[in-house]
């Protein structure tokens, strides 16, 4: 599923409204579960992704999404003559730092969509990271970069004869979730959540409330009585 739409009328590759510098750290402190709960209270559409695989699962990923849409490989379409680099630079635009490159599956989530060599561009241009609805090659190389990488797993075989990028910065489907360019993506070892840019402050506030509610419930549970414990008879 792909649709040629951008978010809030922003041109492809443009930067959504700036967020406080510590927003990513705040989100990491809350975790993806609280953010998913907060999204569920704010919006009705599906926004959560099940756990993904990372060369370094200790790294969290946060930033505004730019997208590359994949399709099954064909040799008779104009896009077949374009390279990964062509679509990469179209996606990230003139201000790539801090962005999250989102790669759709193209129907083949179990084949390679890129590897350490192609994705070295993400390191050179200081992206926040990569979120791929497909497998990636060269986990050892990716682990050495300073960005976070999350995907469907590692593979060794090149996938360019199976899938190909065909568009940049259009809405893409990622494991059942629509990702619009400019959405904020957060991913940790528990899973990922896609947050509309205009909703980020509200979702963050709601996630804090969810976290506080959970803390109160934990305290209540800590002090609750066990109904299976026999009561002592009075006067004994």
N, C-alpha and C positions, 0 to 999 in steps of 0.2 A: 504494500500500500504506500503510494506516494502521491502527494498533491502539491501543486505548484503554488504554495502559499507561504508568506512570511508573516511574522508577528508584528502587530501594531503598526503596520505600514513601514517598518524599518527596511532599508535597502540591504541586500545580501552582504554578509560579512560585517555589518555595522555593530557597534557596541551598545548593549542595553544599558539602562540607567546604572550608574556606578553604585556599588554597595560598600559599606564600611570595610576597611581593610581586614578586620578580624572576623568577618562573617563566616568564612570557612572554618575557622577555629571554633566558633560558637556552634555551628552545625555539627562539627565532629564531636563536640562535647555532648550534644543531644543524641546523636546517632540516628540512623535511618529509620528505625522503628517509630520513634516519636514523630519524625517528619512525615512518615506515611500516615500515621494517625491524624496529624494536623491537616494534611492534604485532604483526607477523607471528611474532615469537618468543614473544609473550605470549598471543595469542589466535589462533583459527583462522578467525574470520569476516572478511569483507571490511570494511576500515575506511578505505581510501584513495579519494580523489577526484582525477580528472585535473585538469590546470590550468584554472583559472577566469579570468574577466576582471575587472579592477578599474579604477575611475576613477583610482586611484593605486596602481600595482602595487608601489611601494616600501614600502607599509605591510603589516605582518604582522597577522594576526588571531588572538587567543587569548582564550578565556573559556568559561564554562559555557553550554551551549545551552538556550535556550527556543524553542519551536516554534510555528509557525502552519501548519496543514495546509490545502492548497488542493484544490479539486475543480472539475470543469467547471461553468460557470455554469448555474444553473437558477433560474427565477423562482417555483417552487412549493414551495420548502422553507423552513423557518423561518429558516435562516441567511441567506437572501437579504435579510432586513430588518435585518441587523446590519451594522455598518460595520467598516472596517479598524481604526479606533481601538478599537472594542469588543474585537476579538481581540488587538490589540497589548497593551492594558493587562491583559487576562486572562493573556496569555503572560508578560509581564515581572514581574508581581506587585508587591508593595510595595517591593522592593529591586532596582530594575532596573540599577543601576550595575555595569558590568563584564561584563554578560551579552552573549551572542551570539544575535541573533534569526535563527533558521533558518526559511526559507520553502520549503515543498515545491513541486513543479511543478504538481500537479493534472493531470498528463498533457500540459501545454502549456509546455514549457521555453523555447519561442521567442517567447512573448508577455510583455508587461509584467505584473509582479506588484506593483509599487509604483514610486514615484519620489521625487524630492527633497522634495516637499511632505509626503507621508505619512511619509517616513522622517526628517523633521526631528525627529519625536518621539524618535528614537534619540539625536540630539544633545542635545536638551533634558534627557533623562533619563540621559545619560552611559553609554550602552551601549558595550561594546567594539567592536561592529560588527554587520554584517549579512552573512549567507551565504544566497544565494538560488539555488534550482534553477530559475531562470527569468530572463528579462531584466528590466532596470530602466531607468527613464527618468531624464533629467536628470543625466548624469554630471558636468557642470560644477558643478552645485549640490552633488552628493554629495561631490565633491572638496573642497569648501570646509568640510565638516564635520570634526570631529576624531575620527571613528571610521573604522575600516577597512570597506570594502565589497568583496565578491567575489560574482560572479554569472555567468550564462551569456552575458552580453553586454548591449549597450545597444540600446534601441529608442526610437522616437518616439511610437508609437501606444499609447493607453490600452488596457488589456487587461481591463477590468472586465466586458465583455460576453462574455468567453471563459472566464475563471477567477474564482473567488471563494474567500476564506477561509471555512472552515466549522468549525474546531476549533482550540483552543489547548492546548499542552502535552500532546500525545499523541505516541507514537512515529511518526515520519514516514520515508518513503523519499526519499533524496536521491541521484539518479544511481546507484542500485544499492546504496547504503549505508544501513543503518538508523541513525537518529539518535534517541536516547532523551533526553528532557529531563534535564539535569544532566550529560550527556556533555561532555567538554572538546573543543573544536574548535580546531584550529590550521590556519592557511592562510597560504601565501606564494605567490610567483610560480610555484613548481614544482608546486603542488598543495595538497591538504588532507588531514588525517587526523582521524578521530573516535575519541577515547580515552575508554573508560568511566571515570567519576569515581574509582571504587575502584582502578583500575589505573594512575592517573597517576604515582604515585611509582615503581612498578616499570618502567613504560614509559620514564620519564625516565632512570632508572639504566641500563636496557638501551640506550637511545639513546646515552648517553655511551660505553658499551662499544663499540657499533657504530662510533662516530666515532673512538675510539682504535684499533680494528682497522683501519679504513680508513687512518689515518695511518701505521700500521706497514706496511701493504701498499704505500703510496706510497713509503715509504723503501726498502723491499725492491726495488721495481721500479726505483727510481732507480739502484741499485747492481748490478742484474742484468746479466749479460753478454748480448750479442747473438749468438745461435748462428749467424747468417748471416755474421758477420765472419770472414774467413779467418784461420786461425792461422798465426803465423810459425813457420817450420821451426826446429828446435833447432840451435844452433851457427851461425846466420846473423846 
